[in-house]
């Protein structure tokens, strides 16, 4: 790799990330059914109807997996807790679920790894989905109860905690586009989910403050929005996309307001008196996490609001079909600090590449991933050199895993997983990073 630990400031943190449903094996340990199990069981939603029942069997293999995190020299491990593992019906506690995260936390600390928890990475218990899920305002109180249950057990040992991973995916992707669980395409459901996911964030932060949990933040996903041409209609469409994807969630948490060009479409469908929630949503957090992978080229169309569509861009693409655009990470780091967070620490909480990795002669040569990470580290370094308070960079993902609607086909891992034998094979990118983090 071009970059080394020594190229970054003293105390800059390097980490890797995973999520519970994608790696643990949800068939084990008394975990309850989730809306992802239901979504995957519906024909046409997921490649080969694959689900997270076994995944990477991290539930049984977590110690050897954490050995890989430690051997690479990572400072931090960003993991998520499964609501349905801890509370299978969304409210009744499963002691085995709490015990698992207790063991997992201690195993990190024993290896000198900082535990960085995300409480929710999309595995909503099915009984709560039956009650409307993220469309139902009560979800915020249910999530607060889950927060209190899990953080009363492990919160004292966390380096950092964020309530919800990627609220855009929880709300828009899943309720407007219908591409993830629960697979709804309904603007009224979307407006409610867009608000309730942030209300749940606010309630969770409130609960954790009350418990004395430290270093609380939010994790948001971003896509840089590029107009397909210079027409006024196209520029307005790209700005709406930016508002929906990026500014809605940052604006809610850091300014207590939603962008006007998004409210033009969503306000008629918003829950009653939603404005009264903005103080709770925008209470103080200690840091902001940025998940970044790509940009989108946006054009206007004549369909109903939001009057936009994605068009194919000219840049090289990953196996996901996503353009490789490192400039977008620099843009988000600088814009977020300038317009939303000021001196608050920023972390790149996810960044990574999917590629068609295969084992040849016992090794996996994933040079495109090394190049991708180097190019995005350059964007981080560029922002740092301009005074942006970036405190860490976490790579998605530690290992190949269940990639949601795409099943087990798309490989993001630094470690290859054979999904038949579940054998782990560190890739060239893993070895390159291990060397870079020692220098």
Secondary structure, 3 states (H helix, E strand, C coil): CCCCHHHCCCCCEEEEECCHHHHCCCCCCCCCCEHHHHHHCCCCCCHHHCCCCCCCCHHHHHHHHHHHHHHHCCCEEEEECCHHHHCCCCCCCCHHHHHHHHHHHHHHHHCCCEEEEEEECCCCEHHHHCCCHHHCCHHHHHHHHHHHHHHHHHHHHCCEEEEEECHHHHHHHHHCCCCCCCCCCCHHHHHHHHHHHHHHHHHHHHHHHHHCCCCEEEEEEEEEEEECCCCHHHHHHHHHHHHHHHHHHHHHHHHCCCCHHHHHHHHHHCCCCHHHHHHHHCCCCCEEEEEEEEEEEEEECCCCCCCEEEECCCCCECCCCCECCCHHHHHHHHHHHHHHHCCCEEEEEECCCCCCCCCECCECCCHHHHHHHHHHHHHHHHHHHCCCCEEEEEEECCECCCCHHHCCCCCCCCEEECCCCCCEEECHHHHHHHHHCCC
